[in-house]
Amino acid sequence: MVARKSIVLCVVGFFGVAFLCVGCGFIKIFDDMIHKQVKENIPLKRGSESFKHWQKTTTPIYFQIFVFDMTNPKEVLKGQKPVVNQKGPYTYRERREKKDIKFYDNGTVSYREDQWFEFDREMSVGPEEDTFTNVNILMVTIMNLLRNEFMILKMALDVMFDVVKESLFQKLSIHDILWGYEDNLLKEAKKIAAAFNRSLPISDKFGLFFQKNGTDDGVYLINDGNKSIDHFGEIQFWNGMRKLNYWNSEIANAINGSDGTIYPPWTEKSETKYLFSSDLCRSLGLTYSDEVTVKGIPLYKFVAPDIMFGNVSTNPYNAGFCTPPGNCLPAGLLNVSACRSGSPIVMSMPNFLGCDESVQNYVEGIRPIREDHESHIDVEPITGVVMRAAKRLQINVHLEKIDGFKSTKNLKPFYMPVLWLNESAVIGGDDAHKFKSDVLDMLKITDAIKYGLIALGGFLMLCVIGVLIVASLKSKGTTGSLRVNSEDEDPLLSPNGYGPAPIST
């Protein structure tokens, strides 16, 4: 009986150890298999699933506009604070498709990406023809370009402003401010500037996104991931430039990261996700925020930290973005006039989120809310696929007194918010279902096998150990009992084995 129990314990123990070893071995085997599958399927190759989604995304993209309607333009001209009401969203469906795609032997691919915007009335608060009152950006641009010219030239332009009845603040439609409008002001201003042998480098049509519908933002050369998966998606050149020439330092001019839509696999929470934004003319670094779930897919959320647009006291590296050198703006603002043909455009997060309080407090009606106004990307950590993203930026105009132009004589320096945009995308239901069935379900199965074997092996080993402990305790108890009987009780027979034992006296 004892021998049979020993055999059973040995067999159970053997299988316990075997299951533990196999389970631990499967961890390595399955992890290697997953890494191999990711390395084979993530890089861009013609005809692959990743290439098809990259070339022409099936994920719905929405481009939403929120404008700031100024309610007291006359008072602002007298030096008072502006009061604004936010109106929106005005929603456009965005479509993207890459073209002129060329693969190279060094593991890179070049392309252009066209973007189209189609207005969606049902997802908007009103039609594109809705109007709002805000700063006359074209007029301010002309004044800003000529601020250091002869006073007589500026005075001539100021008279012309009156003749064509241009005001520092004007009413425009959503369509016109975005996609462009013709203005006699520009034609007349160019004539006057030409009379003084000066030129205005501005198109005859003006709009914040003029010539952006149905066009691309340049030629990208990126790492295709086939030779270096750890650098997948990284931009090598943009429009033939390895670095920019708008700013005042190597760090500021660096083109870092991807375009924000693709990243290498195996994302860590400790890393910074870099992306290059042609809208901002700079690279950005997003840091880990928290874990989120989108359509049943666990993701890591990366956000744009406030320090990214911090002033030089909190982020000394931002000194390179001060233009002209040394002319640093308050925290939260970025002067992009150098890459916007001299227009005094200043970018920020929506509703001046993260900006210096003096900037926020000068405009009444501003209400920054972090959840609604911060930019973020939500990344699936194993594959590096971006499942949800939102780029949120605000366009502002710097207003101040400019000598020679009487409409600015009472202005105190401030930053006038014009509009903010929310360009967002979330993986579609069909794509999410396919990803879960192809990737997450397989991971669940492999995890169940790995950790199931380890758990079973551990359970069997615990059973063997438990039986051995119980047997050991029983053995000790029996030995102790026998020892008590032999030492403490009187013998039934005499020492010689015959007759009763003698009674001691």
C-alpha positions in Angstrom: 0.0 0.0 0.0 2.8 2.4 1.0 4.7 1.5 -2.2 1.6 2.3 -4.3 1.2 5.7 -2.7 4.8 6.5 -3.3 4.4 5.6 -7.0 1.3 7.8 -7.3 3.2 10.7 -5.6 6.1 10.3 -7.9 3.9 10.3 -11.0 1.9 13.3 -9.8 5.1 15.1 -8.9 6.7 14.3 -12.3 3.7 15.7 -14.2 3.6 18.8 -11.9 7.3 19.5 -12.7 6.7 18.7 -16.4 3.7 21.1 -16.6 5.6 23.8 -14.9 8.6 23.4 -17.2 6.4 23.2 -20.3 4.3 26.3 -19.2 7.5 28.3 -18.6 8.9 27.1 -21.9 5.8 28.1 -23.7 6.1 31.7 -22.4 9.4 32.0 -24.3 8.1 30.0 -27.3 4.8 32.0 -27.6 6.5 35.3 -27.0 9.0 34.6 -29.8 6.1 33.5 -32.1 4.2 36.8 -31.3 7.3 38.9 -31.9 7.9 37.0 -35.2 4.3 37.6 -36.4 4.5 41.3 -35.5 7.8 41.8 -37.3 6.3 40.1 -40.4 2.9 41.9 -40.4 3.6 45.4 -39.2 6.2 46.7 -41.7 5.0 48.3 -44.9 5.0 45.9 -47.9 3.0 46.2 -51.1 -0.1 44.1 -50.9 0.0 43.5 -47.1 -2.9 44.4 -44.8 -0.8 47.1 -43.1 0.1 48.7 -46.4 -3.6 48.8 -47.5 -4.7 50.5 -44.3 -1.7 52.9 -44.4 -2.2 53.9 -48.0 -6.0 54.5 -47.7 -7.4 54.4 -44.2 -10.8 53.0 -43.6 -11.1 54.7 -40.2 -13.5 57.6 -40.2 -11.7 61.0 -39.7 -13.5 64.1 -38.6 -12.3 67.6 -38.9 -14.3 69.9 -36.5 -14.1 73.6 -36.3 -15.1 75.8 -33.3 -15.0 79.6 -33.9 -14.9 82.5 -31.5 -17.5 85.1 -32.2 -16.5 88.5 -30.8 -19.5 90.4 -29.4 -17.8 93.8 -28.6 -15.5 94.8 -31.5 -16.1 98.5 -31.1 -15.1 98.3 -27.4 -12.0 96.4 -28.3 -10.9 99.1 -30.7 -11.1 101.5 -27.7 -8.8 99.3 -25.6 -11.2 97.0 -23.8 -11.0 93.3 -23.3 -12.6 91.1 -26.0 -15.7 89.1 -25.2 -16.2 85.9 -27.2 -18.8 83.2 -27.6 -17.7 79.8 -28.9 -19.7 78.4 -31.8 -19.4 74.9 -33.1 -18.7 72.3 -34.1 -18.7 72.7 -37.9 -17.8 69.2 -39.0 -16.1 68.0 -42.1 -15.5 64.4 -43.0 -11.9 64.0 -43.9 -10.5 61.5 -46.4 -6.8 60.7 -46.9 -5.0 58.7 -49.5 -1.3 58.4 -50.1 0.1 58.7 -53.6 3.5 58.6 -55.5 4.6 55.8 -53.2 8.2 54.6 -53.8 10.0 51.9 -51.8 13.8 52.0 -51.5 16.4 49.3 -50.8 17.6 51.0 -47.7 14.3 50.3 -45.8 12.5 53.6 -46.5 9.4 54.6 -48.5 8.5 58.0 -49.9 5.0 59.4 -50.5 2.6 62.3 -50.7 -0.8 62.2 -48.9 -3.8 64.0 -50.3 -6.5 65.3 -48.0 -10.1 66.0 -48.8 -12.7 67.7 -46.6 -16.4 67.4 -47.1 -18.9 69.4 -45.0 -21.3 67.3 -42.9 -24.3 69.4 -42.1 -25.9 66.8 -39.8 -22.9 66.8 -37.5 -22.7 70.6 -37.5 -24.5 73.3 -35.5 -25.2 75.2 -38.7 -24.3 75.6 -42.4 -20.9 76.7 -43.7 -22.5 80.0 -44.5 -22.8 80.9 -40.8 -20.9 84.0 -40.0 -18.9 85.2 -37.0 -17.0 88.4 -36.1 -13.3 88.2 -35.4 -10.0 89.8 -36.4 -9.3 90.8 -40.0 -6.3 88.5 -40.4 -5.5 89.7 -43.9 -5.4 93.3 -42.7 -3.3 92.5 -39.7 -0.9 90.5 -41.8 -0.3 93.4 -44.2 0.3 95.8 -41.3 2.7 93.3 -39.7 4.7 92.8 -42.9 5.1 96.6 -43.3 5.5 97.6 -39.7 9.2 98.5 -40.2 8.7 100.3 -43.6 8.5 104.1 -44.3 5.9 105.9 -42.4 4.5 107.4 -45.6 3.9 103.9 -47.0 2.0 102.9 -43.9 0.0 106.1 -43.9 -0.9 105.5 -47.6 -2.1 102.0 -46.7 -4.1 103.3 -43.8 -5.9 105.7 -46.0 -6.6 102.9 -48.4 -8.1 100.8 -45.6 -10.6 103.6 -45.1 -11.3 103.9 -48.8 -12.1 100.2 -49.2 -13.9 100.3 -45.8 -11.8 97.7 -44.2 -12.0 97.3 -40.4 -9.7 95.6 -37.9 -12.6 93.3 -37.1 -14.8 91.8 -39.7 -17.6 89.3 -40.2 -16.8 86.2 -42.3 -18.5 82.9 -43.0 -17.1 79.6 -41.8 -16.4 78.6 -45.4 -14.5 81.8 -46.3 -12.2 81.9 -43.2 -11.3 78.2 -43.8 -11.0 77.8 -47.6 -10.4 81.3 -48.8 -12.0 84.4 -50.2 -11.0 87.2 -52.5 -10.6 90.7 -51.1 -10.0 94.0 -52.9 -7.9 95.0 -49.9 -5.1 92.7 -51.0 -5.1 93.9 -54.6 -5.0 97.5 -53.6 -2.3 96.9 -50.9 -0.1 95.2 -53.5 -0.5 98.2 -55.8 0.6 100.7 -53.1 3.5 98.5 -52.0 4.7 98.2 -55.6 4.7 102.0 -55.9 7.3 102.0 -53.1 9.3 99.1 -54.7 8.0 96.7 -52.0 6.2 93.4 -52.4 3.6 91.5 -50.3 4.2 87.7 -50.4 0.5 86.9 -50.1 -1.8 85.0 -52.5 -4.7 86.9 -54.1 -7.0 84.7 -52.1 -6.8 84.3 -48.3 -8.0 81.6 -46.0 -6.5 79.7 -43.1 -6.7 76.4 -45.0 -6.6 77.9 -48.5 -5.3 75.3 -51.0 -5.5 72.6 -48.4 -8.5 70.8 -49.7 -7.5 68.1 -52.2 -3.8 68.7 -51.8 -0.9 67.4 -49.8 1.6 68.9 -47.3 4.7 67.7 -49.0 6.9 64.7 -49.7 7.6 62.4 -46.7 10.4 59.8 -46.6 9.9 57.4 -43.7 11.3 54.1 -42.3 9.2 51.3 -43.7 10.1 48.9 -40.8 11.4 46.1 -43.0 15.1 46.5 -41.9 14.6 48.2 -38.5 11.2 47.6 -36.9 12.2 49.7 -33.8 12.3 52.8 -36.1 9.2 52.0 -38.0 7.4 55.1 -39.3 10.1 57.6 -38.3 10.4 60.5 -40.7 13.8 60.7 -42.4 13.1 63.7 -44.7 10.2 66.1 -45.2 10.2 68.0 -48.5 13.9 67.1 -48.9 14.8 68.4 -45.4 16.3 66.4 -42.6 15.7 69.3 -40.3 13.7 72.6 -40.5 15.0 76.1 -40.9 12.3 78.1 -39.2 13.7 78.1 -35.6 16.8 79.1 -33.7 18.3 75.9 -32.4 19.1 72.4 -33.6 16.6 70.9 -31.1 13.8 73.2 -32.3 14.5 72.5 -36.0 14.7 68.7 -35.5 12.2 66.5 -37.3 11.5 63.8 -34.8 9.1 60.8 -34.8 6.4 59.8 -37.2 3.4 61.6 -38.7 1.4 60.5 -35.6 -0.5 57.7 -37.3 2.1 54.8 -37.1 4.6 53.8 -34.5 6.9 50.8 -33.7 5.5 47.9 -31.8 6.0 47.0 -28.2 5.2 50.3 -26.7 6.5 51.1 -23.2 4.8 53.5 -20.7 8.1 55.2 -20.0 8.7 56.3 -23.6 7.9 59.5 -25.4 5.9 59.3 -28.6 7.3 61.9 -31.0 5.4 63.2 -34.0 6.0 65.9 -36.6 3.2 68.4 -37.3 3.4 70.4 -40.5 0.6 72.6 -39.1 2.8 73.7 -36.2 6.0 73.5 -38.2 7.7 71.5 -35.4 8.0 68.2 -33.7 6.0 67.3 -30.6 6.6 64.8 -27.8 3.6 63.0 -26.1 4.0 61.3 -22.8 2.1 58.4 -21.2 -1.1 59.4 -19.3 -3.1 56.3 -18.4 -4.6 53.1 -19.7 -7.8 53.3 -21.6 -10.1 50.9 -23.5 -11.6 51.6 -26.9 -14.2 49.2 -28.3 -12.8 46.4 -26.1 -9.2 47.0 -26.9 -6.8 48.0 -24.1 -4.6 51.0 -25.0 -2.0 53.3 -23.7 -3.0 57.0 -23.8 -0.3 59.5 -24.6 -1.0 63.2 -24.3 0.7 66.5 -25.1 2.0 67.8 -21.7 1.8 71.5 -20.8 5.5 71.7 -20.6 5.7 71.1 -24.3 4.6 74.7 -24.8 6.1 75.9 -21.6 8.1 79.1 -21.3 11.9 79.1 -21.1 11.8 79.1 -17.3 10.0 75.7 -17.2 11.4 74.3 -20.5 14.7 75.9 -21.5 14.7 73.9 -24.8 11.8 76.1 -26.0 14.2 79.1 -26.3 14.8 77.8 -29.8 11.2 78.6 -30.7 11.4 82.3 -29.7 11.2 84.3 -32.9 13.0 86.7 -33.4 15.6 85.2 -31.1 15.0 86.3 -27.5 11.4 87.3 -28.2 9.7 84.5 -26.2 6.0 84.4 -25.8 4.1 83.5 -22.6 3.7 79.9 -21.6 1.4 77.9 -23.9 1.9 79.9 -27.1 3.9 79.2 -30.3 4.7 81.9 -32.8 4.4 80.3 -36.3 4.6 83.5 -38.4 8.0 82.3 -39.7 6.3 79.4 -41.6 3.1 81.3 -42.3 4.3 83.9 -44.8 4.7 86.5 -42.0 1.1 86.3 -40.7 1.1 87.0 -37.0 -0.3 83.6 -36.3 0.2 82.2 -32.8 -0.8 78.6 -32.0 -1.9 77.1 -28.7 -4.1 74.4 -27.3 -7.8 75.1 -27.5 -9.3 77.7 -25.1 -5.7 78.6 -24.1 -5.4 75.3 -22.2 -2.0 75.3 -20.4 -1.4 79.0 -21.2 -0.2 81.7 -18.9 -3.1 83.1 -16.8 -2.5 86.6 -18.2 -3.3 85.2 -21.7 -6.4 83.4 -20.5 -7.8 86.2 -18.4 -7.6 88.9 -21.1 -10.2 87.2 -23.2 -13.7 86.8 -21.6 -15.5 83.6 -22.6 -12.5 81.3 -22.6 -13.1 78.0 -20.7 -10.3 75.5 -21.0 -11.2 71.9 -20.2 -8.4 69.3 -20.3 -10.5 66.4 -21.3 -12.0 68.3 -24.3 -9.0 70.3 -25.3 -5.8 68.3 -25.0 -4.3 66.3 -27.9 -3.7 62.6 -27.5 -3.0 59.3 -29.2 -4.2 56.0 -27.9 -1.8 53.2 -28.9 -2.2 49.4 -28.7 1.0 48.5 -26.9 1.9 45.2 -28.6 1.5 46.2 -32.2 2.0 50.0 -31.8 -1.2 50.6 -33.8 -2.9 53.9 -33.1 -6.5 53.1 -32.4 -7.8 56.5 -31.4 -6.3 60.0 -31.8 -7.2 63.7 -31.5 -5.2 66.6 -32.7 -6.6 69.8 -31.1 -5.0 73.2 -31.9 -6.1 76.8 -31.7 -5.3 79.5 -34.1 -4.7 83.0 -32.6 -3.6 86.4 -33.8 -1.3 88.6 -31.9 -2.7 92.1 -31.8 -0.9 95.2 -30.6 -0.4 98.9 -31.5 1.5 99.3 -34.8 2.7 102.9 -35.5 1.1 104.3 -38.7 -2.2 102.4 -38.4 -4.8 104.3 -36.5 -7.1 101.4 -35.9 -4.5 99.9 -33.6 -3.7 103.0 -31.6 -5.7 102.0 -28.5 -4.9 98.3 -28.5 -3.2 96.7 -25.7 -1.0 93.7 -26.6 -3.1 90.5 -26.5 -3.7 87.2 -28.3 -7.1 87.0 -30.1 -8.5 83.4 -30.5 -9.9 82.9 -33.9 -10.9 79.2 -34.0 -9.8 75.9 -32.8 -9.8 72.5 -34.6 -10.4 69.0 -33.5 -9.1 66.4 -36.0 -10.0 63.1 -34.6 -10.3 59.4 -35.6 -11.4 56.2 -33.8 -11.0 52.7 -35.2 -14.2 51.5 -36.9 -16.3 48.7 -35.5 -15.4 46.2 -38.2 -11.7 46.9 -37.9 -11.9 46.6 -34.1 -13.7 43.3 -34.3 -11.1 42.0 -36.8 -8.2 43.1 -34.6 -9.7 41.5 -31.5 -10.3 38.2 -33.3 -6.9 38.2 -35.1 -4.7 39.5 -32.3 -6.3 39.8 -28.9 -8.2 36.4 -29.0 -5.0 34.7 -30.1 -3.1 36.3 -27.2 -5.9 35.1 -24.8 -5.6 31.6 -26.1 -1.8 31.5 -25.8 -2.0 33.1 -22.3 -4.5 30.5 -21.3 -2.3 27.7 -22.4 0.9 29.2 -20.9 -0.5 30.1 -17.5 -3.0 27.2 -17.4 -0.1 24.7 -17.6 1.9 26.6 -15.0 -1.1 26.7 -12.7 -1.8 23.0 -13.2 1.8 22.1 -12.6 1.9 24.3 -9.5 -1.3 22.7 -8.2 0.0 19.2 -8.7 3.3 20.1 -7.0 1.3 21.6 -4.1 -0.7 18.4 -3.8 2.5 16.3 -3.6 4.0 18.6 -1.1 0.8 18.6 1.0 0.6 14.8 1.0 4.2 14.6 2.1 3.7 17.1 4.9 0.6 15.3 6.2 2.4 11.9 6.0 5.4 13.4 7.9 3.2 14.7 10.6 1.3 11.4 11.0 4.6 9.5 11.2 5.9 11.8 14.0 2.6 11.4 15.9 2.7 7.6 15.8 6.3 7.5 17.1 5.5 9.7 20.0 2.5 7.6 21.0 4.5 4.4 21.2 7.2 6.0 23.2 4.7 7.1 25.9 3.3 3.5 26.3 6.7 1.9 26.8 8.0 4.3 29.3 5.0 5.3 31.5 2.7 2.2 31.9 3.5 -0.7 34.2 4.5 -4.0 32.5 1.9 -6.7 32.5 4.5 -9.5 33.0 7.4 -9.9 35.3 10.9 -9.2 33.9 11.4 -12.9 33.3 8.2 -13.2 31.4 6.5 -15.5 33.8 3.8 -14.5 36.3 2.7 -11.2 37.5 5.2 -8.5 38.1 6.4 -8.0 41.7 5.0 -5.2 43.7 7.6 -2.9 44.9 7.4 -1.8 48.5 
